[in-house]
């Protein structure tokens, strides 16, 4: 039997911001959001400019919790193509809270509370950073673990775009679009999410944040995103605790070609009888 050669992506490079010390528990870049819906200070994701082109960017997120108030966060990924800190927006307004009560640091086991995956081309020599904002009046720390992959030996096996558009995010309240899931396993009706796509896209990512105030109830949710009442990709599982913490299971990049003018939709379901309205958004790669 002949050797079967894999035709999927084969990455030659992976730049990351994990520590070189194997005993370290402080993982990723530390970003402090600005409060009261104002941008915080930008920080670099990596210690230097990228040494290779990037075709796949993965972000692992975790946030402090338990502030007894609105702790929704929007995180923006920044780029300087010249390798400095003259930042412009690369990926806008990622819904990023509330996420686990334990940071990617400390004595407890480290792990991601949420993740985003973007098939995105970024040129060698560029630097990447992040900046965040929250509706809260107290600053929270968000940790961002980043993995930038490139050098695909099978270029025909992988599609990537060059920019990302947020759908449903609202920087004025540091959150996404409010949606109330159905109760006790019944899905809510499909609802339009944001405005129709301005540009055609080749991939998408989904985000589900929090409830928007201090009255969090422990519950598990499933959200589906789609077009024309047809789900695109897997559902997103989201869990929230009464301590304003939680996590979601990453969906990976969702490859789907959609034309300009397509209207994204969302629906959801809750395991209990009293679902709360959660903040949702989508991100189109084009």
KOLGUPA-570504 format. One line per 8 residues: number of its first residue (from 1); their letters; for each residue x, z negated, y negated of N, C-alpha, C. Coordinates in nm, 3 decimals. Layout:
N
NUM = A = X,Z,Y,X,Z,Y,X,Z,Y | ...;
This chain:
286
1 = XXXXXXXX = 0.084,0.000,0.119,0.000,0.000,0.000,0.088,0.000,-0.124 | 0.060,0.090,-0.217,0.142,0.099,-0.336,0.118,-0.017,-0.432 | 0.217,-0.040,-0.516,0.208,-0.146,-0.616,0.109,-0.106,-0.724 | 0.015,-0.195,-0.754,-0.083,-0.170,-0.859,-0.026,-0.220,-0.991 | -0.008,-0.132,-1.085,0.045,-0.168,-1.214,-0.068,-0.215,-1.307 | -0.058,-0.333,-1.364,-0.163,-0.379,-1.455,-0.166,-0.295,-1.581 | -0.286,-0.269,-1.631,-0.300,-0.188,-1.751,-0.351,-0.269,-1.869 | -0.367,-0.400,-1.854,-0.410,-0.484,-1.963,-0.297,-0.511,-2.060;
9 = XXXXXXXX = -0.326,-0.584,-2.168,-0.221,-0.613,-2.266,-0.109,-0.695,-2.206 | 0.013,-0.664,-2.244,0.133,-0.736,-2.197,0.216,-0.770,-2.320 | 0.207,-0.895,-2.367,0.267,-0.934,-2.494,0.415,-0.964,-2.478 | 0.495,-0.901,-2.561,0.639,-0.926,-2.560,0.677,-1.047,-2.645 | 0.597,-1.080,-2.747,0.633,-1.184,-2.842,0.517,-1.281,-2.861 | 0.553,-1.407,-2.885,0.455,-1.508,-2.923,0.521,-1.606,-3.019 | 0.484,-1.597,-3.144,0.529,-1.696,-3.244,0.425,-1.807,-3.250 | 0.470,-1.932,-3.248,0.376,-2.045,-3.249,0.430,-2.154,-3.340;
17 = XXXXXXXX = 0.345,-2.252,-3.367,0.388,-2.365,-3.450,0.385,-2.496,-3.374 | 0.405,-2.490,-3.242,0.418,-2.611,-3.163,0.559,-2.668,-3.180 | 0.577,-2.800,-3.166,0.708,-2.860,-3.188,0.803,-2.830,-3.074 | 0.933,-2.832,-3.105,1.034,-2.810,-3.001,1.058,-2.935,-2.918 | 1.023,-3.050,-2.970,1.038,-3.177,-2.899,0.925,-3.191,-2.796 | 0.961,-3.193,-2.669,0.858,-3.197,-2.565,0.781,-3.328,-2.564 | 0.836,-3.432,-2.627,0.765,-3.561,-2.634,0.675,-3.571,-2.755 | 0.677,-3.471,-2.843,0.599,-3.479,-2.965,0.450,-3.470,-2.936;
25 = XXXXXXXX = 0.372,-3.542,-3.014,0.227,-3.535,-3.002,0.163,-3.483,-3.130 | 0.245,-3.447,-3.227,0.195,-3.394,-3.353,0.200,-3.242,-3.347 | 0.086,-3.180,-3.321,0.082,-3.037,-3.288,0.013,-2.959,-3.398 | 0.078,-2.854,-3.447,0.017,-2.765,-3.542,0.045,-2.802,-3.686 | 0.001,-2.715,-3.777,0.016,-2.737,-3.920,-0.090,-2.835,-3.969 | -0.054,-2.920,-4.063,-0.146,-3.017,-4.119,-0.199,-2.966,-4.252 | -0.331,-2.957,-4.263,-0.396,-2.905,-4.383,-0.498,-3.007,-4.432 | -0.489,-3.045,-4.559,-0.584,-3.138,-4.618,-0.683,-3.061,-4.704;
33 = XXXXXXXX = -0.810,-3.059,-4.666,-0.908,-2.984,-4.746,-0.926,-3.043,-4.885 | -0.960,-2.956,-4.979,-1.005,-3.003,-5.107,-1.144,-3.062,-5.094 | -1.178,-3.160,-5.175,-1.306,-3.228,-5.166,-1.408,-3.167,-5.262 | -1.533,-3.205,-5.243,-1.644,-3.163,-5.331,-1.649,-3.012,-5.348 | -1.627,-2.940,-5.237,-1.639,-2.793,-5.233,-1.535,-2.721,-5.319 | -1.417,-2.782,-5.332,-1.305,-2.719,-5.401,-1.192,-2.694,-5.302 | -1.117,-2.585,-5.323,-1.006,-2.554,-5.233,-0.896,-2.659,-5.242 | -0.840,-2.693,-5.126,-0.723,-2.779,-5.121,-0.595,-2.698,-5.137;
41 = XXXXXXXX = -0.482,-2.764,-5.119,-0.352,-2.700,-5.131,-0.322,-2.617,-5.008 | -0.271,-2.496,-5.029,-0.233,-2.409,-4.918,-0.106,-2.461,-4.852 | -0.101,-2.448,-4.718,0.019,-2.484,-4.642,0.053,-2.369,-4.548 | 0.180,-2.355,-4.517,0.225,-2.248,-4.428,0.190,-2.281,-4.284 | 0.150,-2.180,-4.207,0.124,-2.199,-4.065,0.253,-2.204,-3.984 | 0.348,-2.121,-4.022,0.476,-2.114,-3.951,0.589,-2.148,-4.047 | 0.703,-2.187,-3.993,0.816,-2.230,-4.077,0.887,-2.114,-4.145 | 0.862,-1.992,-4.101,0.926,-1.875,-4.160,0.834,-1.755,-4.145;
49 = XXXXXXXX = 0.875,-1.643,-4.206,0.796,-1.520,-4.195,0.798,-1.470,-4.051 | 0.699,-1.390,-4.016,0.688,-1.336,-3.881,0.801,-1.237,-3.854 | 0.862,-1.249,-3.737,0.972,-1.160,-3.700,0.924,-1.036,-3.627 | 0.795,-1.026,-3.600,0.740,-0.913,-3.525,0.599,-0.883,-3.572 | 0.552,-0.762,-3.549,0.411,-0.731,-3.574,0.323,-0.817,-3.483 | 0.207,-0.850,-3.533,0.111,-0.931,-3.457,-0.014,-0.847,-3.431 | -0.067,-0.859,-3.308,-0.189,-0.789,-3.271,-0.299,-0.884,-3.222 | -0.266,-1.012,-3.211,-0.362,-1.110,-3.160,-0.326,-1.246,-3.220;
57 = XXXXXXXX = -0.418,-1.306,-3.296,-0.396,-1.436,-3.358,-0.496,-1.535,-3.302 | -0.446,-1.642,-3.244,-0.531,-1.749,-3.189,-0.506,-1.877,-3.267 | -0.615,-1.944,-3.306,-0.609,-2.068,-3.382,-0.681,-2.178,-3.306 | -0.612,-2.290,-3.282,-0.673,-2.408,-3.222,-0.691,-2.514,-3.329 | -0.811,-2.575,-3.338,-0.845,-2.663,-3.448,-0.883,-2.802,-3.400 | -0.851,-2.901,-3.484,-0.901,-3.036,-3.463,-0.906,-3.106,-3.597 | -1.003,-3.197,-3.614,-1.030,-3.260,-3.743,-1.059,-3.406,-3.720 | -1.020,-3.493,-3.815,-1.063,-3.631,-3.809,-1.214,-3.637,-3.827;
65 = XXXXXXXX = -1.273,-3.748,-3.783,-1.419,-3.760,-3.791,-1.455,-3.905,-3.823 | -1.585,-3.933,-3.822,-1.631,-4.069,-3.844,-1.632,-4.112,-3.989 | -1.655,-4.018,-4.084,-1.657,-4.052,-4.225,-1.797,-4.089,-4.275 | -1.895,-4.086,-4.187,-2.033,-4.126,-4.221,-2.089,-4.049,-4.338 | -2.059,-3.921,-4.343,-2.115,-3.833,-4.445,-2.087,-3.690,-4.405 | -2.129,-3.595,-4.487,-2.109,-3.454,-4.457,-1.962,-3.423,-4.439 | -1.921,-3.381,-4.320,-1.782,-3.346,-4.298,-1.765,-3.202,-4.252 | -1.855,-3.114,-4.295,-1.833,-2.971,-4.272,-1.710,-2.924,-4.349;
73 = XXXXXXXX = -1.638,-2.828,-4.291,-1.515,-2.775,-4.350,-1.516,-2.624,-4.336 | -1.469,-2.555,-4.438,-1.436,-2.413,-4.428,-1.286,-2.398,-4.440 | -1.228,-2.326,-4.344,-1.084,-2.302,-4.339,-1.057,-2.154,-4.362 | -0.969,-2.120,-4.456,-0.933,-1.982,-4.483,-0.788,-1.957,-4.444 | -0.766,-1.849,-4.368,-0.630,-1.809,-4.331,-0.577,-1.715,-4.438 | -0.454,-1.741,-4.482,-0.393,-1.671,-4.593,-0.275,-1.587,-4.546 | -0.239,-1.486,-4.626,-0.126,-1.400,-4.593,-0.049,-1.365,-4.719 | 0.082,-1.356,-4.707,0.168,-1.293,-4.806,0.250,-1.188,-4.732;
81 = XXXXXXXX = 0.219,-1.059,-4.748,0.292,-0.955,-4.675,0.442,-0.954,-4.703 | 0.484,-1.012,-4.817,0.626,-1.014,-4.853,0.699,-1.134,-4.797 | 0.629,-1.223,-4.725,0.695,-1.335,-4.660,0.708,-1.460,-4.744 | 0.642,-1.465,-4.860,0.651,-1.582,-4.946,0.524,-1.663,-4.945 | 0.488,-1.715,-5.062,0.368,-1.797,-5.075,0.276,-1.742,-5.184 | 0.283,-1.613,-5.208,0.190,-1.547,-5.300,0.066,-1.508,-5.219 | -0.021,-1.605,-5.194,-0.123,-1.592,-5.091,-0.241,-1.507,-5.134 | -0.294,-1.432,-5.038,-0.424,-1.367,-5.049,-0.499,-1.395,-4.919;
89 = XXXXXXXX = -0.630,-1.371,-4.918,-0.712,-1.406,-4.802,-0.697,-1.304,-4.690 | -0.674,-1.354,-4.569,-0.671,-1.271,-4.449,-0.800,-1.291,-4.367 | -0.835,-1.417,-4.340,-0.958,-1.451,-4.267,-1.033,-1.555,-4.348 | -1.150,-1.520,-4.403,-1.217,-1.613,-4.494,-1.311,-1.710,-4.424 | -1.313,-1.834,-4.472,-1.425,-1.928,-4.455,-1.467,-1.953,-4.310 | -1.371,-1.995,-4.227,-1.401,-2.031,-4.088,-1.468,-2.169,-4.085 | -1.588,-2.178,-4.027,-1.650,-2.309,-4.012,-1.567,-2.389,-3.913 | -1.531,-2.513,-3.953,-1.427,-2.585,-3.879,-1.454,-2.733,-3.861;
97 = XXXXXXXX = -1.572,-2.780,-3.883,-1.598,-2.922,-3.865,-1.746,-2.944,-3.836 | -1.782,-3.064,-3.785,-1.689,-3.167,-3.743,-1.633,-3.136,-3.605 | -1.507,-3.166,-3.587,-1.441,-3.149,-3.458,-1.383,-3.283,-3.417 | -1.324,-3.290,-3.299,-1.292,-3.414,-3.230,-1.244,-3.529,-3.316 | -1.277,-3.651,-3.277,-1.233,-3.769,-3.349,-1.087,-3.799,-3.330 | -1.019,-3.732,-3.237,-0.876,-3.751,-3.214,-0.804,-3.624,-3.260 | -0.705,-3.639,-3.347,-0.628,-3.524,-3.391,-0.540,-3.472,-3.279 | -0.478,-3.357,-3.304,-0.373,-3.309,-3.214,-0.248,-3.392,-3.240;
105 = XXXXXXXX = -0.259,-3.520,-3.226,-0.148,-3.613,-3.248,-0.191,-3.751,-3.199 | -0.098,-3.845,-3.199,-0.131,-3.981,-3.160,-0.112,-4.004,-3.012 | -0.157,-4.122,-2.965,-0.133,-4.162,-2.827,-0.235,-4.107,-2.730 | -0.351,-4.063,-2.779,-0.451,-4.005,-2.690,-0.412,-3.865,-2.650 | -0.461,-3.815,-2.536,-0.426,-3.678,-2.495,-0.467,-3.577,-2.601 | -0.372,-3.489,-2.633,-0.399,-3.388,-2.736,-0.480,-3.274,-2.676 | -0.559,-3.213,-2.756,-0.636,-3.098,-2.711,-0.713,-3.038,-2.826 | -0.755,-2.913,-2.810,-0.833,-2.847,-2.914,-0.978,-2.889,-2.907;
113 = XXXXXXXX = -1.038,-2.905,-3.023,-1.182,-2.926,-3.029,-1.256,-2.797,-3.057 | -1.184,-2.694,-3.098,-1.243,-2.564,-3.122,-1.134,-2.460,-3.138 | -1.168,-2.333,-3.121,-1.067,-2.227,-3.130,-1.131,-2.098,-3.179 | -1.051,-2.019,-3.249,-1.089,-1.884,-3.290,-0.984,-1.786,-3.240 | -1.030,-1.669,-3.196,-0.941,-1.564,-3.145,-0.969,-1.434,-3.220 | -0.866,-1.378,-3.281,-0.883,-1.257,-3.360,-0.786,-1.147,-3.315 | -0.838,-1.033,-3.267,-0.753,-0.917,-3.243,-0.723,-0.851,-3.378 | -0.611,-0.889,-3.437,-0.584,-0.857,-3.576,-0.439,-0.813,-3.591;
121 = XXXXXXXX = -0.418,-0.700,-3.658,-0.281,-0.652,-3.682,-0.227,-0.713,-3.811 | -0.110,-0.776,-3.798,-0.041,-0.839,-3.911,0.103,-0.789,-3.908 | 0.158,-0.738,-4.017,0.291,-0.676,-4.012,0.403,-0.778,-4.003 | 0.511,-0.739,-3.938,0.633,-0.819,-3.937,0.679,-0.843,-4.080 | 0.735,-0.960,-4.106,0.781,-0.994,-4.239,0.679,-1.069,-4.322 | 0.553,-1.073,-4.275,0.449,-1.146,-4.348,0.458,-1.295,-4.317 | 0.414,-1.375,-4.410,0.396,-1.518,-4.385,0.247,-1.549,-4.383 | 0.210,-1.651,-4.305,0.070,-1.691,-4.291,0.053,-1.836,-4.335;
129 = XXXXXXXX = -0.059,-1.866,-4.396,-0.089,-2.001,-4.437,-0.237,-2.032,-4.418 | -0.277,-2.154,-4.449,-0.417,-2.195,-4.442,-0.451,-2.281,-4.563 | -0.578,-2.276,-4.599,-0.631,-2.358,-4.708,-0.774,-2.394,-4.670 | -0.820,-2.513,-4.710,-0.953,-2.557,-4.665,-1.027,-2.627,-4.778 | -1.159,-2.637,-4.758,-1.246,-2.710,-4.851,-1.353,-2.782,-4.771 | -1.401,-2.893,-4.824,-1.509,-2.969,-4.762,-1.608,-3.014,-4.868 | -1.732,-3.036,-4.826,-1.832,-3.091,-4.916,-1.815,-3.241,-4.936 | -1.735,-3.303,-4.850,-1.716,-3.448,-4.856,-1.638,-3.487,-4.981;
137 = XXXXXXXX = -1.655,-3.611,-5.026,-1.580,-3.661,-5.141,-1.449,-3.728,-5.099 | -1.426,-3.737,-4.967,-1.302,-3.794,-4.914,-1.230,-3.687,-4.834 | -1.099,-3.675,-4.854,-1.021,-3.573,-4.784,-1.010,-3.605,-4.637 | -1.019,-3.503,-4.554,-1.000,-3.516,-4.410,-0.880,-3.428,-4.370 | -0.815,-3.464,-4.264,-0.701,-3.385,-4.218,-0.746,-3.291,-4.107 | -0.707,-3.166,-4.118,-0.732,-3.070,-4.012,-0.598,-3.021,-3.959 | -0.587,-3.016,-3.828,-0.466,-2.965,-3.762,-0.495,-2.824,-3.710 | -0.401,-2.734,-3.733,-0.420,-2.594,-3.695,-0.301,-2.552,-3.609;
145 = XXXXXXXX = -0.323,-2.537,-3.480,-0.222,-2.482,-3.391,-0.239,-2.330,-3.388 | -0.130,-2.256,-3.409,-0.140,-2.111,-3.425,-0.049,-2.040,-3.326 | -0.098,-1.930,-3.271,-0.024,-1.847,-3.177,-0.041,-1.701,-3.220 | 0.068,-1.637,-3.254,0.067,-1.498,-3.302,0.138,-1.411,-3.198 | 0.061,-1.327,-3.129,0.114,-1.246,-3.020,0.128,-1.100,-3.064 | 0.233,-1.035,-3.014,0.255,-0.896,-3.049,0.345,-0.828,-2.948 | 0.378,-0.702,-2.976,0.466,-0.626,-2.887,0.397,-0.587,-2.758 | 0.270,-0.550,-2.764,0.197,-0.512,-2.644,0.262,-0.390,-2.578;
153 = XXXXXXXX = 0.302,-0.405,-2.453,0.366,-0.295,-2.380,0.266,-0.191,-2.333 | 0.139,-0.222,-2.341,0.033,-0.127,-2.305,-0.060,-0.110,-2.425 | -0.014,-0.041,-2.529,-0.091,-0.037,-2.653,-0.230,0.022,-2.639 | -0.251,0.109,-2.542,-0.384,0.168,-2.525,-0.485,0.068,-2.469 | -0.437,-0.048,-2.425,-0.525,-0.146,-2.361,-0.587,-0.244,-2.460 | -0.551,-0.236,-2.587,-0.591,-0.342,-2.680,-0.628,-0.283,-2.814 | -0.746,-0.321,-2.863,-0.789,-0.282,-2.998,-0.765,-0.398,-3.093 | -0.719,-0.367,-3.214,-0.712,-0.471,-3.317,-0.745,-0.412,-3.453;
161 = XXXXXXXX = -0.800,-0.495,-3.539,-0.834,-0.453,-3.674,-0.732,-0.501,-3.775 | -0.763,-0.482,-3.903,-0.669,-0.520,-4.008,-0.726,-0.618,-4.109 | -0.856,-0.648,-4.101,-0.915,-0.745,-4.192,-1.038,-0.806,-4.125 | -1.086,-0.916,-4.185,-1.199,-0.990,-4.128,-1.298,-1.020,-4.240 | -1.426,-1.002,-4.211,-1.533,-1.035,-4.304,-1.615,-1.150,-4.247 | -1.639,-1.253,-4.328,-1.725,-1.364,-4.288,-1.872,-1.326,-4.309 | -1.956,-1.363,-4.213,-2.100,-1.335,-4.220,-2.174,-1.469,-4.209 | -2.238,-1.511,-4.317,-2.314,-1.635,-4.314,-2.243,-1.756,-4.369;
169 = XXXXXXXX = -2.113,-1.746,-4.401,-2.042,-1.860,-4.461,-2.080,-1.874,-4.607 | -2.080,-1.998,-4.656,-2.118,-2.026,-4.794,-2.016,-2.122,-4.855 | -1.913,-2.069,-4.925,-1.810,-2.157,-4.981,-1.863,-2.259,-5.081 | -1.978,-2.232,-5.145,-2.030,-2.325,-5.245,-2.073,-2.458,-5.184 | -2.101,-2.459,-5.052,-2.136,-2.583,-4.982,-2.042,-2.612,-4.867 | -1.934,-2.533,-4.856,-1.832,-2.552,-4.751,-1.892,-2.549,-4.611 | -1.986,-2.460,-4.589,-2.056,-2.455,-4.460,-2.104,-2.314,-4.433 | -2.168,-2.297,-4.319,-2.228,-2.170,-4.284,-2.375,-2.169,-4.317;
177 = XXXXXXXX = -2.450,-2.089,-4.240,-2.595,-2.078,-4.258,-2.665,-2.178,-4.166 | -2.761,-2.251,-4.220,-2.833,-2.351,-4.142,-2.928,-2.283,-4.044 | -2.922,-2.328,-3.916,-3.014,-2.277,-3.814,-3.058,-2.392,-3.724 | -3.188,-2.401,-3.698,-3.242,-2.506,-3.613,-3.267,-2.452,-3.473 | -3.195,-2.499,-3.370,-3.218,-2.452,-3.233,-3.352,-2.499,-3.178 | -3.394,-2.437,-3.070,-3.512,-2.483,-2.999,-3.485,-2.612,-2.924 | -3.590,-2.682,-2.887,-3.579,-2.813,-2.823,-3.589,-2.802,-2.672 | -3.521,-2.894,-2.604,-3.537,-2.915,-2.460,-3.521,-2.787,-2.379;
185 = XXXXXXXX = -3.419,-2.709,-2.411,-3.387,-2.591,-2.331,-3.457,-2.464,-2.373 | -3.544,-2.470,-2.473,-3.613,-2.348,-2.520,-3.540,-2.292,-2.641 | -3.508,-2.162,-2.637,-3.436,-2.099,-2.747,-3.527,-2.085,-2.869 | -3.467,-2.104,-2.986,-3.534,-2.068,-3.110,-3.550,-1.917,-3.117 | -3.632,-1.870,-3.208,-3.645,-1.725,-3.228,-3.519,-1.669,-3.292 | -3.489,-1.544,-3.263,-3.377,-1.478,-3.328,-3.398,-1.479,-3.479 | -3.293,-1.515,-3.554,-3.298,-1.518,-3.700,-3.182,-1.438,-3.756 | -3.204,-1.366,-3.863,-3.096,-1.291,-3.927,-2.988,-1.387,-3.976;
193 = XXXXXXXX = -2.863,-1.346,-3.960,-2.748,-1.424,-4.004,-2.677,-1.349,-4.115 | -2.683,-1.402,-4.236,-2.613,-1.339,-4.347,-2.668,-1.201,-4.380 | -2.589,-1.124,-4.452,-2.626,-0.988,-4.492,-2.580,-0.889,-4.387 | -2.638,-0.768,-4.384,-2.588,-0.665,-4.292,-2.440,-0.637,-4.313 | -2.374,-0.590,-4.208,-2.231,-0.563,-4.215,-2.202,-0.456,-4.321 | -2.105,-0.486,-4.405,-2.063,-0.389,-4.507,-1.976,-0.281,-4.446 | -1.898,-0.316,-4.344,-1.810,-0.223,-4.276,-1.840,-0.227,-4.126 | -1.816,-0.117,-4.058,-1.822,-0.120,-3.913,-1.714,-0.209,-3.856;
201 = XXXXXXXX = -1.738,-0.266,-3.738,-1.640,-0.358,-3.679,-1.615,-0.323,-3.533 | -1.504,-0.375,-3.480,-1.470,-0.353,-3.340,-1.464,-0.480,-3.259 | -1.472,-0.595,-3.326,-1.470,-0.724,-3.256,-1.533,-0.829,-3.346 | -1.575,-0.942,-3.283,-1.640,-1.049,-3.357,-1.596,-1.184,-3.302 | -1.616,-1.286,-3.384,-1.601,-1.425,-3.343,-1.717,-1.504,-3.399 | -1.754,-1.611,-3.327,-1.866,-1.695,-3.366,-1.817,-1.834,-3.404 | -1.890,-1.902,-3.492,-1.857,-2.038,-3.529,-1.982,-2.121,-3.547 | -1.980,-2.246,-3.499,-2.091,-2.339,-3.516,-2.033,-2.472,-3.563;
209 = XXXXXXXX = -2.074,-2.518,-3.680,-2.020,-2.641,-3.737,-2.120,-2.754,-3.721 | -2.135,-2.836,-3.826,-2.212,-2.958,-3.811,-2.351,-2.952,-3.871 | -2.404,-3.072,-3.897,-2.544,-3.087,-3.936,-2.558,-3.105,-4.088 | -2.450,-3.140,-4.155,-2.451,-3.139,-4.300,-2.479,-3.271,-4.369 | -2.498,-3.381,-4.293,-2.511,-3.511,-4.357,-2.463,-3.618,-4.260 | -2.496,-3.743,-4.285,-2.443,-3.853,-4.203,-2.530,-3.885,-4.083 | -2.643,-3.816,-4.066,-2.739,-3.851,-3.961,-2.717,-3.767,-3.835 | -2.598,-3.777,-3.778,-2.567,-3.699,-3.658,-2.630,-3.764,-3.536;
217 = XXXXXXXX = -2.687,-3.681,-3.448,-2.738,-3.727,-3.320,-2.654,-3.667,-3.208 | -2.630,-3.745,-3.103,-2.554,-3.691,-2.991,-2.638,-3.589,-2.917 | -2.589,-3.468,-2.907,-2.665,-3.361,-2.843,-2.571,-3.247,-2.806 | -2.613,-3.166,-2.710,-2.541,-3.046,-2.671,-2.627,-2.925,-2.703 | -2.561,-2.818,-2.746,-2.631,-2.698,-2.790,-2.568,-2.574,-2.728 | -2.648,-2.471,-2.713,-2.597,-2.337,-2.687,-2.649,-2.244,-2.796 | -2.558,-2.166,-2.851,-2.595,-2.067,-2.952,-2.560,-1.928,-2.899 | -2.650,-1.834,-2.927,-2.625,-1.694,-2.895,-2.626,-1.614,-3.025;
225 = XXXXXXXX = -2.536,-1.517,-3.033,-2.528,-1.428,-3.148,-2.548,-1.285,-3.097 | -2.612,-1.202,-3.180,-2.638,-1.068,-3.133,-2.688,-0.977,-3.243 | -2.742,-0.863,-3.201,-2.801,-0.762,-3.289,-2.926,-0.709,-3.221 | -3.036,-0.693,-3.295,-3.158,-0.639,-3.237,-3.212,-0.721,-3.123 | -3.199,-0.856,-3.133,-3.246,-0.949,-3.029,-3.174,-0.928,-2.896 | -3.053,-0.874,-2.901,-2.969,-0.858,-2.783,-2.841,-0.939,-2.802 | -2.813,-1.029,-2.709,-2.694,-1.113,-2.718,-2.568,-1.029,-2.705 | -2.467,-1.063,-2.787,-2.336,-1.000,-2.778,-2.236,-1.105,-2.730;
233 = XXXXXXXX = -2.171,-1.080,-2.619,-2.072,-1.174,-2.568,-2.136,-1.298,-2.509 | -2.052,-1.396,-2.470,-2.106,-1.519,-2.408,-2.168,-1.610,-2.512 | -2.254,-1.703,-2.468,-2.305,-1.803,-2.561,-2.193,-1.899,-2.602 | -2.212,-1.965,-2.714,-2.116,-2.066,-2.761,-2.175,-2.204,-2.735 | -2.106,-2.283,-2.654,-2.149,-2.420,-2.624,-2.093,-2.513,-2.731 | -2.180,-2.596,-2.790,-2.140,-2.688,-2.897,-2.191,-2.827,-2.866 | -2.102,-2.928,-2.871,-2.143,-3.066,-2.850,-2.112,-3.147,-2.975 | -2.204,-3.233,-3.014,-2.186,-3.324,-3.126,-2.215,-3.466,-3.081;
241 = XXXXXXXX = -2.142,-3.562,-3.138,-2.166,-3.702,-3.108,-2.224,-3.771,-3.231 | -2.276,-3.892,-3.210,-2.331,-3.969,-3.321,-2.223,-4.019,-3.415 | -2.096,-4.005,-3.377,-1.983,-4.047,-3.461,-1.929,-3.931,-3.544 | -2.008,-3.826,-3.560,-1.968,-3.709,-3.639,-1.843,-3.642,-3.584 | -1.831,-3.638,-3.454,-1.724,-3.567,-3.387,-1.787,-3.465,-3.294 | -1.705,-3.383,-3.231,-1.759,-3.286,-3.138,-1.657,-3.182,-3.101 | -1.702,-3.083,-3.024,-1.615,-2.975,-2.982,-1.700,-2.854,-2.948 | -1.636,-2.737,-2.940,-1.704,-2.620,-2.885,-1.611,-2.551,-2.788;
249 = XXXXXXXX = -1.671,-2.479,-2.694,-1.593,-2.404,-2.596,-1.566,-2.265,-2.653 | -1.439,-2.225,-2.663,-1.407,-2.095,-2.725,-1.460,-1.978,-2.643 | -1.501,-1.874,-2.714,-1.553,-1.754,-2.648,-1.446,-1.647,-2.629 | -1.328,-1.664,-2.690,-1.230,-1.556,-2.690,-1.276,-1.444,-2.781 | -1.194,-1.343,-2.805,-1.241,-1.233,-2.889,-1.357,-1.160,-2.821 | -1.462,-1.133,-2.897,-1.579,-1.063,-2.847,-1.569,-0.918,-2.894 | -1.533,-0.828,-2.806,-1.516,-0.688,-2.843,-1.652,-0.617,-2.839 | -1.693,-0.566,-2.954,-1.817,-0.492,-2.965,-1.812,-0.405,-3.091;
257 = XXXXXXXX = -1.833,-0.276,-3.075,-1.834,-0.185,-3.189,-1.973,-0.184,-3.251 | -1.978,-0.216,-3.379,-2.103,-0.215,-3.454,-2.084,-0.133,-3.582 | -2.186,-0.059,-3.623,-2.172,0.023,-3.744,-2.198,-0.058,-3.870 | -2.153,-0.006,-3.983,-2.192,-0.065,-4.111,-2.344,-0.066,-4.121 | -2.399,-0.171,-4.175,-2.544,-0.186,-4.186,-2.606,-0.264,-4.073 | -2.532,-0.293,-3.965,-2.588,-0.372,-3.855,-2.616,-0.515,-3.903 | -2.729,-0.570,-3.860,-2.770,-0.705,-3.899,-2.744,-0.802,-3.783 | -2.649,-0.894,-3.800,-2.623,-0.994,-3.698,-2.736,-1.096,-3.696;
265 = XXXXXXXX = -2.759,-1.154,-3.576,-2.864,-1.254,-3.558,-2.811,-1.372,-3.480 | -2.885,-1.482,-3.481,-2.848,-1.604,-3.411,-2.973,-1.671,-3.357 | -2.958,-1.737,-3.243,-3.062,-1.826,-3.191,-2.991,-1.937,-3.114 | -3.063,-2.046,-3.087,-2.998,-2.158,-3.019,-3.097,-2.243,-2.944 | -3.041,-2.330,-2.859,-3.121,-2.425,-2.784,-3.046,-2.557,-2.774 | -3.121,-2.667,-2.760,-3.065,-2.801,-2.754,-3.108,-2.867,-2.623 | -3.025,-2.960,-2.573,-3.061,-3.028,-2.448,-3.166,-3.136,-2.469 | -3.191,-3.176,-2.594,-3.286,-3.283,-2.621,-3.407,-3.234,-2.698;
273 = XXXXXXXX = -3.494,-3.327,-2.730,-3.618,-3.293,-2.796,-3.613,-3.297,-2.947 | -3.497,-3.334,-3.004,-3.487,-3.347,-3.150,-3.363,-3.273,-3.201 | -3.360,-3.140,-3.190,-3.242,-3.065,-3.237,-3.228,-3.074,-3.388 | -3.106,-3.076,-3.434,-3.078,-3.076,-3.577,-3.040,-2.935,-3.622 | -3.054,-2.910,-3.749,-3.013,-2.781,-3.805,-2.861,-2.781,-3.821 | -2.795,-2.687,-3.754,-2.650,-2.678,-3.759,-2.606,-2.560,-3.841 | -2.480,-2.564,-3.882,-2.421,-2.462,-3.969,-2.353,-2.357,-3.882 | -2.394,-2.229,-3.896,-2.341,-2.123,-3.811,-2.286,-2.009,-3.897;
281 = XXXXXX = -2.193,-1.932,-3.841,-2.136,-1.816,-3.909,-2.076,-1.723,-3.806 | -2.051,-1.601,-3.848,-1.984,-1.501,-3.763,-1.874,-1.435,-3.844 | -1.781,-1.370,-3.771,-1.665,-1.309,-3.835,-1.641,-1.174,-3.769 | -1.649,-1.068,-3.852,-1.637,-0.932,-3.804,-1.496,-0.880,-3.832 | -1.431,-0.828,-3.729,-1.296,-0.773,-3.742,-1.309,-0.622,-3.755 | -1.248,-0.565,-3.859,-1.261,-0.421,-3.882,-1.134,-0.364,-3.944;
